[in-house]
Amino acid sequence: MSGLFDGFEGFRVLADEDIDRALKSAVVAVDANVLLNLYRYNTRTAKDLLAVLESFEDRLVVPHQAVNEFHRNRLTAVGNPEGAAAEARSALVKNLKSTSDTLGRWAKQVALDDTELVRLRAAVDRLYDDLVGAIGGAEPDRIHAATPAAHDQILSRLTGMLEGRVIPRPSDEIWERWIREGQRRVDAQSPPGFLDADKGDRLPEGASGDYLVWVQACEAARQRRLDLVIVTGDEKDDWWWRHRNVVVGPRPELTQEFFEISDGRRLFLMRPRDLLQRSQTLNVEVSPDSLADADRAREELDPAAHWTVDTVRELLRRLDQEGQVQAEVIRVAAEAGGVIGRDEVYELCGYDDERMLRGFTRPTNRITADLQRAALLPDNVAPMLKPLYPDGVRASAFRVPSEVVEILASMADPLARSEDRTEAGTSP
């Protein structure tokens, strides 16, 4: 006879003491986004998280794919602090002039005494001087794209910490087999990584990146006969088991899979802020400010680049030229405020009920990648068509970026757009 959780181990919710024991004994695998976020945190938070990671010593591992993604995206994570500072200073100078002019116009209307106007303008000048000074004062701690590796404190610290802890890439035969399995899971909507389907046409490993991290982390823990903790900054539902807005733990399918391949070991999924919250378990002291910094949404720290009028026009032109229905879907979604539902996509494209929407975004992703390779579009631009998975299984709608909605609203009227499509070789 079996018990309640026999064969259903993935649904067991583990207690805090289970997590604390795992942190002291399990293999700890770190994903690329955890390492990349070290460049996005403030200096204290980055040092605190590195101290926690170093406390795992030889139990810490990083899959080959995670290191690959780290190096691929590091400069994007570093960003352009000089450019951001220059842009902020320029904006402040413009605002200062505008504020001063506004005060002058108001002073004339109310017949303000000249002495009082001078005093108000001086107060405004002091405020803007303080703001510009604060921007300049924050620059010395920032790492720049051209910073030598030896002077990059985060890179230097990671180099020592990860020496001998990066899981090597297996043979080409095994690697290609894993990539195929990752793609199969994306197609089958099986975790992890199926919500990265839009990456399929943009990366050498396609949409299999999450699976490559998963399989190597699982194998490292299986070989050592230990539980597994995966630390990730990925918040998507192809990793996490959620009930409404409550994070329960890893998806049951992942817990069950690891339980079966590891002869009964347990899986834990943690975010960087979870590690910082449990730092006392590891006898590491961290600042309360680090908890607040790590708890901020990463999108606030790494906003996506924006589409421009020219790049939107070019993507739609190429889609129209190829006769791709996605061009009209983008236009209709933009006219509707940015989102188009599944049923409307089927009706607009003339699909029958048996048609699946897997791979629907591939033409837009392919052309986006072409524009990025031609340096016409930034690498971190939002996908032109992003599938929405509220149930974690199938796309119920597609969303276009907010700036694209504004761009298309400011462009020519529907008749003019139809003429553009006719000229491109596609009937309106």
HELIX and SHEET records of a PDB file:
HELIX    1   1 GLU A    9  PHE A   11  5                                   3    
HELIX    2   2 ASP A   16  SER A   25  1                                  10    
HELIX    3   3 ALA A   32  LEU A   36  1                                   5    
HELIX    4   4 ASN A   37  TYR A   39  5                                   3    
HELIX    5   5 THR A   43  GLU A   54  1                                  12    
HELIX    6   6 GLU A   57  ARG A   59  5                                   3    
HELIX    7   7 HIS A   64  VAL A   78  1                                  15    
HELIX    8   8 PRO A   81  GLN A  109  1                                  29    
HELIX    9   9 ASP A  114  ALA A  138  1                                  25    
HELIX   10  10 ALA A  149  HIS A  151  5                                   3    
HELIX   11  11 GLN A  153  MET A  161  1                                   9    
HELIX   12  12 ASP A  172  ALA A  188  1                                  17    
HELIX   13  13 PHE A  194  LYS A  199  5                                   6    
HELIX   14  14 GLY A  209  ARG A  224  1                                  16    
HELIX   15  15 PRO A  252  ILE A  261  1                                  10    
HELIX   16  16 PRO A  272  GLN A  277  1                                   6    
HELIX   17  17 SER A  279  LEU A  282  5                                   4    
HELIX   18  18 PRO A  288  ASP A  295  1                                   8    
HELIX   19  19 ARG A  298  LEU A  301  1                                   4    
HELIX   20  20 VAL A  309  GLU A  322  1                                  14    
HELIX   21  21 GLN A  326  GLU A  335  1                                  10    
HELIX   22  22 ARG A  342  CYS A  349  1                                   8    
HELIX   23  23 ARG A  362  ARG A  373  1                                  12    
HELIX   24  24 SER A  402  SER A  410  1                                   9    
HELIX   25  25 PRO A  414  GLU A  423  1                                  10    
SHEET    1   A 4 LEU A  60  VAL A  61  0                                        
SHEET    2   A 4 VAL A  27  VAL A  30  1                                        
SHEET    3   A 4 LEU A 228  VAL A 231  1                                        
SHEET    4   A 4 LEU A 267  MET A 270  1                                        
SHEET    1   B 2 TRP A 240  HIS A 243  0                                        
SHEET    2   B 2 VAL A 246  PRO A 250 -1                                        
SHEET    1   C 3 VAL A 339  GLY A 341  0                                        
SHEET    2   C 3 ALA A 397  ARG A 399 -1                                        
SHEET    3   C 3 LYS A 386  LEU A 388 -1                                        
END                                                                             
